[in-house]
Amino acid sequence: MGKILFIDIDGTLVDYENRLPASAVKAIRMARAAGHRVYLCSGRSKAENKQEIWDIGLDGYIGGNGSYVESDGEVVMHQLVTPEQCRRIVDWLHSRKLEFYLESNSGLYGSENFRQRAVPVMKEYCRRKGKADADQASPDTVFPTMIYGADLYRDDVNKVSYILDSYQDFLDAREQFPDLQNGTWGGAGETALFGDLGVKGITKAHAVEVLLKHLNARQEDTIAFGDAAVDIPMFEVCAQSCCMGSGGDGAKAAAGYVTTAVEEDGLYNAFVHFGLL
């Protein structure tokens, strides 16, 4: 068997303007033709991806930061927030007047005031990612498929992201929901922009382990590609790891190799480095 490649999406496969480099598509297709298996391993639920992602040609998909695992069209694992947990989360966030969105394979479902409240947050998020047009960012540009007005008590939720008014919101959520996986994104520690709540024990690393067991594959044949702190567990569980040159300092320090930036053919250059083409 060839290598098994796990590729993050945002900041790794695509840049922070959601542009997919032609060189990345070429690299994945060449690697698969050479006998390697390619899986995307992302915080995104399936519904967040444009058709161009699926048109690349993939062996499978890990979504929701590890809550969903698919291989060769077969669902290997799908662990969902329970309906009771979803109701508790929605009610608590409403009580705190925190805006949020529910992440599901069927779509992203925004809270009543998320579209308005998230405008400055999206500008700041895109500014931190170095987007030239960060001042033009909005929930509609970052989450163009977001659905508003739907029932927020759901039974198909992978995880929930919510806007942090302060870091204390995350600390309180962690105390309120010990039965869920609590995290943050959009910054480290008190600079984080969002909190998230998902299935307890779910990480990208756990999903990789589940998939390897399903494939009866060897850990020594794995390579992880990412750019952020959430990818570090994936780096640690895989035999080899690569951070994008445009990635965060923590991820760079944790990776075995650092390639060029996404928009500088980073993924293609990394595949050349690892001899995958």
N, C-alpha and C positions, 0 to 999 in steps of 0.2 A: 504494500500500500504506500502511496505517496504521503506527503505532508497533509495535515489538516489545519486549515487557516481560519482564524477567527478575527473578523474585521469589524471594528466599531464603525458607525456611520458618521455622526456629526463631528466634524473636525478631523476625520480620518479618511473615510471614503469620499465625502463631500466637504466643501469648505463651509464657512459659517454664513455664506449667502446661499447655501443649498445648491451650489454648482457642482456638478459631477465631472471631473476631468476626463477627457477622452483617454488619457494615458492609464487611468485607473481601470476603466472598462477593459482596455486592451490587456492590461496585466492580469486581471482576473480570468479573462477568457483564455489567455495563453497558459496560465497556471493550470486551469482545469483540463485543457487539452494535453498538458504534460502529465496528467494523472493525479494531480492534487485535488483535494476537496476544499470547497470554499463556503464558509458560513458567515453571514452577518451576525454580529452580536451587539445589540443596541439597547438603549433605553427606550427607543421608539416602539410603540405597538404597531402591528402590521398596517393598520389603517393610515398611519402617518406618511407612508412612503408613496412617492409618485411612481407611475408605471415604468419610468426609465430605470428605476432600481431593479425591478423584477426582470426587465428586458436584458439585463447584463448576462443572466444565466448564473444560477446559484445551486448549491447542493442542499441548502436549508437556511433556516432563520432562527435566531434566538432574540426574543423581544422582551420588552418590559423589564429590562435589566436582569433578565434570567427567569421570568415567570412563565415564559412560553418557549418551547423548543420544538422545532419542526425539522424533519430530515427526509429528503426524497418524497415530499408531499405527504408524509405521515406525521401526525401530531404525536410527539414522543412524551411531552409533558405540558400541562397547562394548569397552573395553580392560580386560582382567582381569590381576590378578596371576597369574603362571604357577603351575602345580602345584608345580614345583620351588622357586620363590620362596616359596610358601605353606608348604611343608615346612620350609624354612630358617628362616622367621620363627617358626613354631610351636616348632620345636626350640630356637631361641635364646631365646625368651621363657620357655619351660619351664626352660631352664638358668639363667636369671636369676631364676626364681621370680616372674615378672611376670604378673599376670592380664590377660586380654585378651578381645576378641570379634572375630569375623570378620564383615564386612559383605558381604552378597550380596543380589541381587534376590530370591532365594528365602527369605531370612530372616537373622536375626542369630544367630550361633552362639557361645555363651559358653564360656570355658575352665572347667576343673574347679572352681576356687574363686572365679570372678568374682563370683558372687551374694553370697558372704559378704564378700570383700575390698572390694567396691565400695561397701558401705553408707556408710562415712564419706566417701568420695569424692563420692558422689551428694548427700549432705547439704551438703557444701561447695560443690559445683557449683550446686545450687539456691539456696543462701544468697547466692552471688555474683550470681545472676540476680534477686535480690530476691523470691524466692518466700516468701509469708507462712508456708507450712507446710513450710519447708525441713527442719526437724527430723524430719519424717515421711517424707522422701524415702528411696527405696531403689532398687536396680536393678529391682525389680518394678514400681515406679511410673513410673520414667523409661523403662525398656525392657520394657513389658509383654508383648511378643511374643518376647522372647529365648528361644532354644532351647538347652537344656543336654543334654549326654550324646551329642551327635552327633559323627561323625568330623570331626576338625579338619584333616585333610589333604584339601583341597578343590580343585576346578578351576573354581569359580564365584565367586571372591572379588574384590570391587571394591577393598576396602582393609581394613586391620586397625587397630583402636584398642587401646591398651594403657595400663594404669594406671602412672603414673610414681611410683616410690618416691622418686626424686630426679631433678633435672634432668640429672644425669650419665647416667641411663638413656637419655635422648633423644640426648645427645651420643655415647654409645657406639653406639646404634642407627644414627645417621647415618654413623658410621665403618664399622660392620659391613655396612650395606646401601647402598652408593653407587649401586647399580643401581635403587633405588627412591626415590620421592618421600617425603621425611621431613618431618613437621610436628608441631605440638602444638596442643592446644585446651584450653579451660577456664581460660585465663589466659595472660598474656604472659610470655615468658622463664622465669625460675625459679619463677614462680607457676603455671605450667601444671600441669594435673591429668592430662592424657592425652598420649601420643604417638600418632602414626599413621603408617602405612606404606602407600603406594599406588603406582600405576603412574608411572614416571618421566615428568616433563614434564606431568602432568595437573593442570590447575587449572580453576576456573570460567571464567577468561578464555579458555583454549584451547578449552573446550567451546562457548563463545559464538561464537568464530571459526569452528569447524567447522559449527555450525548455520547461521550467516549464509551461509557458502559453499553449503551444501545448499539453502538457500531462495533463493539468488541475491539476497540482501537487502543493504541498505545499512547500514553502521555508523552513519551519521548518524541513523537512525531508531530507535536502541536507547536504552532507559532501564533502569537497574539499580536494584533496591531491596534493601537489606540492613541489617545491624546490627553486623557484627563484622569483625575483621581479615581473616578468610578471604574476605570479600566485596570487599576493596579491589581485587584484580586485576580483578574483574568491573566495579567502578566505573571503573577506568582504561581498560578496553577499550570500554565503552559511551559513547555521546555525552553522555548525561546520567545523573546518579546521585542517589540519595536514601537517606539513613540515617534509621532510626527514632529518635524522641526518646529511646527506651529503650535505644539502642545504645551501643557503646563509644566512648570519646573518640577513638581513632585512626580509627575508621570515620566518625565525624562530621566529623573534620577533612578526610578524604579525599573526602567526598561534596560534590556541588554544592548540595544542598538537604537540610535536616533537617526532618522532619515531626514530628508528635506521637508519643507512645508507642503501642505496639501496641494496648493496651487502651483508648486514647483515640482510637480510629478513625484511627490513624496512616496505614494504607494508603489508606483512603478519602480522607482529607484530602490525601494526596500525589497521588492521581489527579486530584482537583479542581485542585490547584496546576498540574499538567502539562497540564490541559485534555483529559483522556482520556475524560471522561464526557459 
